[in-house]
Amino acid sequence: MRRRLGNWMPWIGLSGATALGLGATLALVDAAGWLPNPSGLSDPAADVESATVMGAPADSLVWSLALQSPETRAESLQAIAAQPVSEEQVRARYLLAQDLIDQGRGGAAVPLLETLPEDFPELAVHSRIQLGKAQKASGDTETANTTWQTVLQQHGEHPASGEALYQLGQQEPQQWDQLLQKFPAHPRSVEVAHKRLVETAQPPDEKGLLLIMTRHGIYHPDVLTFVDLLVEKYGDQLTPEEWQDVGFAYWERQAYKSAGNAYSQAPASPQVLYRAARGSQIGEQRAAAIAGYYRLDAEFPEASETALGLIRLSYLVDKETALQILDQVVERFPERAAEALAEQAAIMASLDSPDTAAQLRERILAEYSGSEEAAKLRSQYAHNAGDAGNWSAAIQWADQLLAENADDELAPELGFWAAKWALQSGDESGATQRLEQVIRDYPESYFAWRAASTLGWEVGDFQTVRSLQPDIALPTQRQPLPAGSDKLQELYLLGQDKDAWTLWQVEFENAQDPSVTEQFTDGVLRVGVGDNLDGMFMISSLDWRDAPDEQAQQAEVQQHPAYWQTLYPFPYSGLIAKWSAERQLNPLLVTALMRQESRFEPQIRSVVGAAGLMQVMPDTADWIRSKSDITAANLDDPNDNINLGTWYLDYTHEEYSNHSLYAVASYNAGPGNVADWIARGGYVDDDDFADKIPFPETKNYIRAVFGGYWNYLRLYNPAIARQVERLQQSDPK
């Protein structure tokens, strides 16, 4: 099994109860100066001449300016736009015109755009669309409509022309009919479908509008309302293929019971039948789930989904039947055999057959040494030996895991603990080598931070990290994405995330079964438009691919700069800088905590009501206001939420003398619980305390927040990035 990246546990509010790009956000430059000019240019205009050569530049100055704020880049863009026509000049004109339109100065953008369709053929259709918007903004609606008619005449088959149909349709409703017919996946079609469904009691072609929402509006916050309506009113008219679309929409929005019911009426495939059974299982429809898993096995006996389905089935039947089903998995699916043996061992232990259970576990180690289950056993045995003070045995088990299960998620943890055990045994040289190995081989892990801290790197430890103010250097330019048309690539490189994402909605035709590169591109573009929750999940879940060819592709896209930059973006950097400075908090620590709490979604709610970016409970907000001079009241407002959240994080630090391990744990589980854990004792140091936290969600939370802090450091702090790189280049392997 592949090593799982990151921690995607549901998030926790201040009460401790469970709740859940780079993009344009990276261009945000805060007034406090925390984030520098992303281009790194002291005088960008001075480089205009060298940048304006025909032919695609390897390093486009305009592409680097695209990562700056409109205010910061305006002078440089104006200077480049004044040059003779070149690839750089037309890019500068396009970007400058877009900035002017966004600033409500459409009239000033018209001269920049009038000949741009001819000068910039790569974005001719988009240039004409922007020209129409600039003309409309300047009050010349008639000319704007003429421009959009030209778009339809010259680019009518291109998906981007959907914007022209939308604009014209505001006066001519039949244009919207054309939009829905020609480009149903276009976000403007979803907007029109939603508008008609909401504003008309029973619009013509209601079923068609509902299908557009179901198929193409999965990102819409109200999509399940319309999927439910489609099923309720037109369920008896849906084709099997339409039921599959319904099932996919429910599955993506985590309505698993409804997804299972829908998939049971879709065309049979391994994925469809597995999801039908799994949805029934999650929905506590035991009989339907059992029948579904048996059907999956009967119709697709060799599919990988069948192996997982049989393991799921073993949870639903009596123990004797379960053992027989798991025997089938061992016999027929070698890639799942270790998991099946581990389940059998657990059953035998529950049946008071410890010897048989032990034999099954030994078989896992002997026959499936590289499996995830073998890694779990080695980890358990290593910790048992370490707890007993048998350092040599603990290290031996850890070394076995690192040799046999190097890609497992437990490897960095065992590498770090092996170093701790080496220190315990007096082997300082061996400990250093092991700590360096953790950083070198698992640089994205929480334990890489613990290793770097132990080695004395300037990354802070649990008792000093609060006060650090790390230097940050942002990327200077994006790189093309591995999927998407040339027009999409140009829009993305120019920082036009909304337009790139809009075009992708039509180009991305394989959403239900994407390739690795499509899923990666989709995740990057989602984060670019602020869909951080789903976008970051799309990127991180690439690590779940099990097929060897997909794992190779995943390893390749992981080398793309946008991979890590999308997982660790900088939304709300100005507000984070402001309130971190006010509270004397490390801004990267605040960023990492916010990332874990909300994935930077400002209006998200937990199941218990924790709200916003820092998941503040309303009762906690009231308590903070009673203890301070804060009057902030709107938890959906980023400024108010970060104000309250950083005050509380400062408070938890003060409660524990600026000990950030206890402070961050308190933010998650509450000060009372943390105080009880401290008073209970039984731990030898901070790492031991963190490992022995009795709440699994808080233990994972600690690793996620401090691991996130470390990733922001290793990605964006030049000194730490160089240290990691030097260590990796010195790899003796």
C-alpha positions in Angstrom: 0.0 0.0 0.0 1.1 3.5 -0.7 2.2 5.9 2.1 -0.7 8.2 2.9 0.1 11.9 2.6 -1.0 14.3 5.2 -3.8 14.1 7.7 -7.3 14.4 6.4 -9.3 13.8 9.6 -12.4 15.9 10.0 -11.6 19.1 11.8 -12.2 20.0 15.4 -13.8 23.1 16.8 -12.6 24.9 19.9 -14.7 22.6 22.0 -12.8 19.6 20.8 -15.8 18.0 19.1 -15.4 16.6 15.6 -16.5 18.7 12.6 -13.8 19.1 8.1 -3.8 27.1 -4.9 -1.4 28.1 -5.2 -4.1 29.8 -7.1 -4.8 33.5 -7.0 -4.4 33.4 -3.2 -0.6 33.3 -3.5 -0.6 36.7 -5.0 -1.9 38.2 -1.8 0.8 40.4 -0.3 0.2 41.6 3.2 0.7 45.1 4.4 2.8 44.0 7.3 5.5 42.7 4.9 5.3 39.1 6.0 5.0 37.8 2.5 7.5 39.3 0.1 7.0 40.4 -3.6 6.5 37.0 -5.2 8.5 37.9 -8.3 11.6 38.7 -6.3 12.3 41.7 -8.7 13.4 44.9 -7.1 12.6 46.8 -10.3 10.6 44.7 -12.7 10.3 47.4 -15.3 14.1 47.3 -15.8 13.8 43.8 -17.2 11.2 44.7 -19.9 13.6 44.8 -22.8 15.1 41.4 -22.1 11.7 39.8 -21.6 10.1 41.0 -24.8 11.5 38.7 -27.4 9.2 36.7 -29.7 8.9 33.0 -29.1 7.7 31.5 -25.9 10.1 32.7 -23.2 11.4 30.1 -20.8 10.8 32.5 -18.0 8.1 35.0 -18.8 8.3 38.2 -16.9 4.5 38.7 -17.3 3.9 35.2 -16.0 5.9 36.1 -12.9 4.0 39.4 -12.5 0.8 37.3 -12.6 1.6 36.1 -9.1 1.7 39.7 -7.8 -1.3 41.8 -6.7 -2.8 44.1 -9.4 -1.5 47.2 -7.5 2.0 45.9 -7.3 2.3 44.8 -11.0 0.5 47.8 -12.6 3.5 49.9 -13.4 5.5 47.0 -14.8 2.6 45.8 -17.0 2.1 49.3 -18.3 5.8 49.5 -19.3 5.7 46.2 -21.1 2.3 47.0 -22.8 3.9 50.1 -24.3 6.5 48.0 -26.1 6.1 46.7 -29.7 3.9 43.7 -30.2 5.5 40.5 -28.8 4.4 37.5 -26.8 5.3 39.4 -23.6 3.6 42.6 -24.8 0.3 40.9 -25.6 0.3 39.0 -22.3 0.9 42.3 -20.4 -2.0 43.9 -22.3 -4.3 41.1 -21.5 -3.4 41.0 -17.8 -3.5 44.8 -17.4 -6.9 44.9 -19.1 -8.2 42.2 -16.8 -7.0 44.2 -13.8 -8.7 47.4 -15.0 -12.0 45.6 -15.6 -11.8 44.1 -12.1 -11.2 47.5 -10.7 -14.3 48.9 -12.4 -12.2 50.8 -15.0 -13.5 49.0 -18.1 -13.2 52.1 -20.3 -9.5 52.2 -19.8 -9.2 48.6 -20.8 -10.8 49.0 -24.2 -7.7 50.4 -26.1 -5.6 47.5 -24.7 -8.1 44.9 -26.0 -9.3 46.3 -29.4 -6.6 44.6 -31.5 -5.7 41.9 -29.0 -7.7 39.1 -30.7 -5.5 39.5 -33.8 -2.3 40.1 -31.8 -2.8 37.3 -29.3 -4.4 34.4 -31.3 -3.9 32.0 -28.4 -6.5 33.9 -26.4 -8.4 35.5 -29.2 -11.8 34.2 -27.9 -11.1 35.3 -24.3 -9.8 38.7 -25.5 -13.0 39.4 -27.4 -15.0 38.3 -24.4 -13.0 40.7 -22.2 -13.4 43.4 -24.7 -17.2 43.1 -24.5 -17.0 43.3 -20.8 -14.9 46.4 -20.9 -17.2 48.0 -23.4 -20.2 47.2 -21.3 -18.5 48.6 -18.2 -17.8 51.8 -20.0 -21.6 52.1 -20.7 -21.5 51.1 -24.4 -23.8 48.1 -24.1 -24.7 48.1 -27.8 -21.1 47.7 -28.9 -20.5 45.1 -26.2 -23.4 43.0 -27.6 -21.9 43.3 -31.1 -18.6 42.1 -29.8 -20.2 39.1 -28.2 -22.0 38.3 -31.4 -18.6 38.4 -33.1 -17.4 35.8 -30.5 -20.3 33.5 -31.5 -19.6 34.0 -35.2 -15.9 33.4 -35.0 -15.5 31.1 -32.0 -19.0 29.7 -31.6 -17.8 26.1 -31.1 -15.3 26.9 -28.5 -16.5 26.4 -24.9 -15.3 29.9 -23.9 -18.0 31.3 -26.1 -20.5 30.2 -23.5 -19.7 33.5 -21.7 -20.9 35.4 -24.7 -24.1 33.4 -24.8 -24.6 34.1 -21.1 -24.0 37.9 -21.5 -26.3 38.1 -24.6 -28.9 36.0 -22.8 -29.5 38.6 -20.2 -31.5 40.5 -22.9 -32.3 37.6 -25.2 -33.4 34.5 -23.2 -33.1 32.2 -26.2 -29.3 32.7 -26.0 -29.4 31.0 -22.6 -31.3 28.1 -24.2 -28.4 27.8 -26.7 -25.9 27.9 -23.8 -27.6 25.0 -22.0 -27.8 23.0 -25.2 -24.3 23.5 -26.5 -22.2 23.7 -23.3 -24.2 22.1 -20.4 -20.9 21.7 -18.4 -20.1 25.4 -18.5 -20.4 27.1 -15.1 -22.7 29.7 -16.7 -25.0 26.8 -17.7 -25.1 25.7 -14.1 -25.8 29.3 -13.0 -28.7 29.6 -15.5 -30.1 26.2 -14.6 -30.0 27.1 -10.9 -31.7 30.5 -11.6 -34.5 29.0 -13.6 -35.1 26.2 -11.0 -35.2 28.7 -8.1 -37.2 31.5 -9.8 -39.8 29.4 -11.7 -42.2 27.1 -9.9 -42.0 24.4 -12.6 -39.8 25.6 -15.5 -40.0 24.0 -18.9 -37.6 21.0 -19.2 -37.3 20.9 -15.4 -35.8 17.4 -15.6 -33.1 18.7 -18.0 -32.2 21.5 -15.7 -32.0 19.2 -12.7 -29.7 16.9 -14.7 -27.4 19.8 -15.5 -27.2 20.6 -11.8 -26.6 16.9 -11.0 -24.0 16.2 -13.6 -22.1 19.5 -13.7 -23.0 21.4 -10.5 -21.5 19.1 -7.9 -19.5 22.0 -6.6 -22.6 24.1 -6.0 -23.5 24.4 -2.3 -27.1 23.6 -2.9 -26.6 20.7 -5.4 -28.1 18.0 -3.1 -31.4 19.9 -3.0 -31.7 19.5 -6.8 -30.5 15.9 -6.9 -33.1 15.0 -4.3 -35.7 16.8 -6.4 -34.6 15.0 -9.5 -35.0 11.6 -7.8 -38.3 12.5 -6.2 -40.0 13.9 -9.3 -38.4 12.0 -12.1 -36.9 8.9 -10.6 -39.2 6.6 -12.5 -38.0 8.3 -15.8 -34.2 8.1 -15.2 -32.1 5.9 -17.4 -29.5 3.7 -15.8 -26.8 6.1 -17.0 -28.6 9.0 -15.4 -28.8 7.0 -12.2 -25.1 6.6 -12.3 -24.8 10.4 -12.5 -27.1 10.7 -9.5 -25.0 8.2 -7.6 -21.8 10.0 -8.4 -23.3 13.3 -7.2 -24.4 11.8 -4.0 -21.1 10.0 -3.5 -19.0 13.2 -4.1 -21.1 15.1 -1.6 -20.8 12.2 1.0 -24.5 11.3 0.9 -23.5 7.6 0.9 -26.8 6.0 1.6 -28.5 7.8 -1.2 -25.5 7.1 -3.4 -25.9 3.4 -2.7 -29.6 3.4 -3.7 -28.8 5.3 -6.9 -25.8 3.1 -7.9 -28.0 0.0 -7.4 -30.0 1.2 -10.5 -26.9 2.1 -12.6 -25.2 0.1 -15.3 -23.2 -2.6 -13.5 -19.4 -2.1 -13.2 -17.0 -3.0 -10.4 -17.0 0.5 -9.1 -20.7 1.0 -9.4 -21.6 -2.3 -7.6 -19.0 -1.6 -4.9 -20.4 1.8 -4.2 -23.9 0.5 -4.2 -23.0 -2.0 -1.5 -20.8 0.3 0.4 -23.4 3.0 0.4 -25.9 0.6 1.8 -23.5 -0.5 4.5 -22.8 3.1 5.6 -26.5 3.8 5.5 -27.0 0.8 7.9 -29.0 -1.2 5.3 -27.3 -4.5 6.2 -29.3 -6.9 4.1 -28.9 -4.7 1.0 -25.1 -4.3 1.6 -24.6 -8.1 2.0 -26.6 -8.7 -1.2 -24.7 -6.0 -3.0 -21.2 -7.4 -2.1 -22.3 -10.9 -3.1 -23.5 -9.5 -6.5 -20.2 -7.7 -7.0 -18.3 -11.0 -6.4 -20.6 -12.9 -8.7 -20.4 -10.5 -11.6 -16.8 -9.3 -11.3 -14.9 -12.0 -9.5 -11.5 -10.7 -10.5 -11.9 -6.9 -10.0 -9.9 -5.1 -7.4 -13.1 -3.6 -6.0 -14.3 -7.2 -5.3 -11.4 -7.8 -3.0 -12.2 -4.8 -0.9 -15.9 -5.6 -1.1 -15.3 -9.1 0.3 -13.3 -7.7 3.2 -16.2 -5.2 3.9 -18.6 -8.1 3.6 -16.7 -10.0 6.3 -17.7 -7.3 8.8 -21.4 -7.9 8.2 -21.7 -11.7 8.6 -21.1 -14.1 11.4 -17.5 -14.9 12.3 -17.4 -18.4 10.8 -18.7 -17.1 7.5 -16.3 -14.1 7.7 -13.3 -16.5 8.1 -14.4 -18.3 5.0 -14.8 -15.1 3.0 -11.4 -13.9 4.1 -9.9 -17.3 3.0 -11.3 -16.4 -0.5 -9.6 -13.1 -0.4 -6.2 -14.6 0.6 -6.5 -17.2 -2.2 -7.8 -15.0 -5.0 -6.3 -11.5 -4.3 -2.6 -11.5 -3.2 -2.6 -7.7 -3.0 -5.2 -7.9 -0.3 -4.1 -11.1 1.4 -2.3 -9.5 4.2 -5.3 -7.4 5.1 -7.5 -10.4 5.1 -5.1 -12.3 7.3 -5.0 -9.4 9.8 -8.8 -9.5 9.9 -8.7 -13.3 10.5 -6.2 -12.8 13.3 -8.5 -10.3 15.0 -11.4 -12.7 14.7 -9.4 -15.6 16.1 -8.2 -13.4 19.0 -11.8 -12.5 19.8 -12.6 -16.3 19.8 -10.0 -16.9 22.4 -7.5 -18.5 20.0 -4.4 -16.4 20.6 -2.0 -19.1 19.2 -3.9 -19.2 15.9 -4.0 -15.4 15.8 -0.2 -15.3 16.4 0.4 -17.8 13.6 -1.6 -15.6 11.2 0.4 -12.5 12.1 3.6 -14.5 11.6 2.4 -15.5 8.2 1.9 -11.8 7.3 5.5 -11.0 8.2 6.8 -14.1 6.4 4.7 -14.1 3.2 3.6 -10.4 2.9 6.6 -8.6 4.3 6.0 -5.4 2.3 2.4 -5.0 3.2 0.8 -2.3 5.3 -0.3 -4.9 7.8 3.3 -6.1 8.2 4.3 -2.5 8.8 1.7 -2.2 11.5 2.9 -5.3 13.2 6.5 -4.2 13.1 5.5 -0.8 14.5 3.6 -2.4 17.3 6.5 -4.8 18.2 9.0 -1.9 18.1 7.0 0.3 20.4 6.4 -2.7 22.8 10.1 -3.3 23.0 10.8 0.5 23.4 8.3 0.8 26.2 10.0 -2.2 27.9 13.4 -0.5 27.6 14.7 -3.0 25.1 16.3 -0.5 22.8 18.2 -2.9 20.6 15.0 -5.0 19.9 13.0 -1.8 19.3 15.6 -0.5 16.8 15.8 -3.9 15.1 12.0 -3.9 14.5 12.2 -0.3 13.3 15.0 -1.1 10.9 13.0 -4.0 9.5 10.1 -1.6 8.8 12.3 1.0 7.1 13.8 -1.7 4.9 10.6 -3.6 4.0 8.0 -0.9 4.3 9.8 2.2 3.3 6.7 3.7 1.6 4.4 3.1 4.5 2.9 6.0 6.4 4.5 4.5 9.6 8.0 4.7 8.3 8.9 8.3 9.2 7.4 7.7 12.7 9.5 4.6 13.3 12.6 6.2 11.9 12.2 9.1 14.4 11.6 6.7 17.3 14.5 4.6 16.3 16.6 7.7 16.6 15.2 8.4 20.1 15.9 4.8 21.1 19.4 5.1 19.8 19.9 8.2 22.0 18.5 6.3 24.9 21.2 3.6 24.3 24.0 6.1 24.0 24.4 5.9 20.2 24.5 9.6 19.4 26.0 9.1 15.9 23.4 6.5 15.0 20.7 8.8 16.3 21.9 11.6 14.1 22.0 9.4 11.0 18.5 8.3 11.6 17.2 11.8 12.2 18.8 12.9 8.9 17.3 9.9 7.2 13.8 10.9 8.3 14.2 14.4 6.9 15.8 13.1 3.7 13.4 10.3 2.9 10.1 11.7 4.4 10.5 15.5 4.1 6.8 16.2 4.2 6.1 14.4 7.4 5.5 15.7 10.9 8.4 13.6 12.1 10.7 15.4 9.7 10.0 18.5 11.8 10.6 16.7 15.0 13.9 15.3 13.5 15.0 18.8 12.4 14.1 20.3 15.7 16.1 17.5 17.5 19.1 18.2 15.3 19.0 21.8 16.3 17.8 23.3 13.0 16.2 26.8 13.4 12.7 25.4 13.0 11.6 25.8 16.6 10.4 23.2 19.1 7.3 22.8 21.1 8.5 25.4 23.6 9.9 28.0 21.2 7.9 27.8 18.0 5.4 30.4 19.0 7.8 33.3 18.9 9.5 32.6 15.6 9.0 34.9 12.6 10.3 32.8 9.6 11.4 34.4 6.4 9.2 33.5 3.4 10.0 33.4 -0.3 7.1 32.7 -2.7 7.4 31.1 -6.1 8.2 33.5 -8.9 6.3 31.7 -11.7 3.9 28.9 -12.3 4.6 25.9 -14.5 2.2 24.4 -17.1 -0.2 21.8 -15.8 -0.1 18.2 -17.1 -3.6 18.3 -18.5 -5.7 20.9 -20.3 -5.7 22.7 -23.6 -3.1 25.3 -24.6 -5.7 28.1 -23.9 -6.2 26.8 -20.4 -2.5 26.7 -19.8 -2.0 30.3 -20.9 -4.9 31.4 -18.6 -3.4 29.5 -15.7 0.1 30.9 -16.2 -1.4 34.4 -16.3 -3.1 33.8 -13.0 -6.6 33.9 -14.5 -7.8 31.1 -12.3 -11.5 31.6 -12.7 -11.3 31.5 -16.5 -9.0 28.5 -16.5 -11.3 26.6 -14.1 -14.3 27.6 -16.2 -12.7 26.2 -19.3 -11.7 23.0 -17.4 -15.3 22.3 -16.5 -16.0 21.7 -20.2 -12.7 20.0 -21.0 -12.8 17.6 -18.1 -15.1 14.9 -19.4 -13.8 12.1 -17.3 -14.7 13.3 -13.8 -16.1 10.0 -12.6 -12.9 8.1 -13.4 -10.1 10.6 -13.9 -6.5 9.9 -14.8 -3.8 10.9 -12.4 -2.9 14.0 -14.4 -6.6 15.0 -14.8 -7.2 14.6 -11.1 -4.1 16.6 -10.3 -5.1 19.4 -12.7 -8.6 19.4 -11.3 -7.3 19.8 -7.8 -5.0 22.7 -8.6 -7.7 24.6 -10.5 -10.2 24.0 -7.7 -7.9 25.5 -5.1 -7.3 28.4 -7.6 -10.9 29.4 -7.3 -11.2 28.9 -3.6 -12.6 25.4 -3.5 -9.9 24.5 -1.1 -11.6 21.6 0.6 -12.3 19.5 -2.5 -9.2 20.7 -4.4 -6.7 19.8 -1.6 -8.5 16.5 -1.2 -8.1 15.8 -4.9 -4.4 16.3 -4.7 -3.8 14.4 -1.5 -5.9 11.4 -2.5 -3.7 10.8 -5.5 -1.5 9.0 -3.0 -4.2 6.3 -2.7 -3.7 5.0 -6.2 -2.6 1.4 -6.0 -2.0 0.4 -9.6 1.8 0.4 -10.4 1.4 2.6 -13.5 -0.7 5.1 -11.6 1.8 5.1 -8.7 4.5 6.0 -11.2 2.3 8.9 -12.6 1.6 10.1 -9.1 5.3 10.1 -8.3 5.8 12.2 -11.4 3.1 14.8 -10.7 4.4 15.1 -7.1 7.5 16.7 -8.6 5.4 19.5 -10.1 5.8 22.7 -8.1 2.0 23.1 -7.9 1.6 19.8 -6.0 2.9 21.0 -2.7 2.1 24.6 -3.3 -1.6 23.7 -3.8 -1.6 21.6 -0.6 0.0 24.5 1.4 -1.3 27.8 0.0 -1.5 31.2 1.6 -5.1 32.5 1.6 -5.9 35.3 4.0 -2.1 36.0 4.4 -2.7 39.7 5.2 -5.2 39.0 8.0 -3.0 36.2 9.3 -0.1 38.6 9.4 -2.1 41.3 11.1 -3.5 39.3 13.9 -0.5 37.1 14.4 1.6 40.3 14.9 -1.1 41.6 17.3 -0.8 38.4 19.4 2.9 37.8 18.9 2.2 34.4 17.3 4.2 32.7 14.6 2.2 33.4 11.4 3.1 30.0 9.9 1.8 28.2 12.9 -1.5 30.2 12.6 -1.6 29.4 8.9 -1.1 25.7 9.5 -3.7 25.6 12.3 -6.2 27.4 10.1 -5.4 25.0 7.2 -6.2 22.0 9.5 -9.3 23.6 11.0 -11.1 24.7 7.9 -8.9 24.2 4.8 -9.3 28.0 4.5 -13.1 27.8 3.9 -14.5 30.9 5.5 -18.1 29.8 5.9 -17.7 26.2 6.8 -19.5 24.7 9.8 -18.7 21.7 12.0 -21.4 19.3 13.0 -21.5 21.0 16.4 -21.5 24.5 15.1 -17.8 25.5 15.1 -17.6 28.2 12.5 -15.3 29.7 9.9 -11.6 29.8 9.2 -10.4 28.9 12.7 -13.6 26.9 13.7 -14.6 29.1 16.6 -17.6 27.9 18.6 -20.2 30.6 19.2 -20.1 30.0 22.9 -16.3 30.4 22.9 -16.7 33.6 20.9 -19.1 34.9 23.5 -16.6 34.0 26.3 -13.7 35.7 24.4 -15.7 38.9 24.1 -16.5 38.8 27.8 -12.7 38.5 28.6 -11.4 41.0 26.1 -12.2 44.3 24.4 -13.0 42.4 21.1 -16.3 43.3 19.6 -16.0 41.0 16.5 -19.3 39.2 16.1 -19.5 37.7 12.6 -17.8 34.3 12.6 -18.2 34.0 8.8 -16.2 37.2 8.4 -12.5 36.3 8.0 -11.3 39.3 9.9 -13.5 38.7 12.9 -12.9 34.9 12.9 -9.1 35.2 12.8 -9.2 38.0 15.4 -11.1 35.6 17.8 -9.2 32.5 16.8 -5.8 34.1 17.4 -6.9 35.5 20.7 -7.9 32.1 21.8 -4.6 30.5 20.6 -2.7 33.2 22.5 -4.8 32.4 25.5 -4.0 28.7 25.3 -0.4 29.6 25.0 -0.5 31.8 28.1 -2.2 29.0 30.0 0.8 26.7 29.4 3.7 29.2 29.6 4.0 29.3 25.8 4.3 25.6 25.4 2.9 25.1 21.9 2.2 21.4 22.2 -0.1 22.0 25.1 -1.5 25.2 23.6 -2.4 23.6 20.2 -3.8 20.5 21.9 -6.0 22.7 24.1 -7.2 24.6 21.0 -8.5 21.2 19.8 -9.5 19.3 23.0 -10.0 22.1 25.5 -7.7 23.2 28.3 -9.4 21.0 30.9 -8.6 17.8 29.0 -5.0 18.8 28.4 -4.6 19.8 32.1 -5.8 16.3 33.1 -3.3 14.6 30.7 -0.5 16.6 32.1 -1.5 15.9 35.7 -1.8 12.2 34.9 1.9 12.1 34.0 3.5 8.9 32.8 5.4 10.5 29.9 9.2 11.2 29.6 9.3 14.1 27.2 7.2 16.1 24.8 7.3 13.5 22.1 6.2 10.8 24.5 3.3 13.1 25.6 2.2 13.7 22.0 2.3 10.0 21.3 0.3 9.2 24.4 -2.6 11.7 23.9 -5.6 9.5 24.6 -7.9 11.3 22.1 -7.0 9.9 18.6 -8.4 13.0 16.9 -6.2 15.3 19.1 -3.2 13.1 18.5 -3.7 13.4 14.8 -4.5 17.1 15.1 -1.1 17.8 16.7 0.7 16.0 13.9 -1.4 17.8 11.2 -0.9 21.3 12.6 2.9 21.0 13.4 3.4 18.9 10.2 1.7 21.7 8.3 3.8 24.3 9.9 6.9 22.3 8.9 5.7 22.0 5.3 5.2 25.7 5.0 8.8 26.1 6.3 10.4 23.6 4.0 8.5 24.9 1.0 8.8 28.7 1.5 11.7 29.4 3.9 14.9 29.6 1.8 17.2 28.5 4.6 15.3 25.4 5.6 14.6 24.5 1.9 18.4 24.6 1.3 19.1 22.5 4.4 16.6 19.8 3.2 18.0 19.9 -0.3 21.6 19.6 0.8 20.6 16.6 3.0 18.9 14.9 0.1 21.8 15.5 -2.2 24.1 13.9 0.3 22.1 10.7 0.4 24.6 7.9 0.5 22.2 5.7 -1.5 
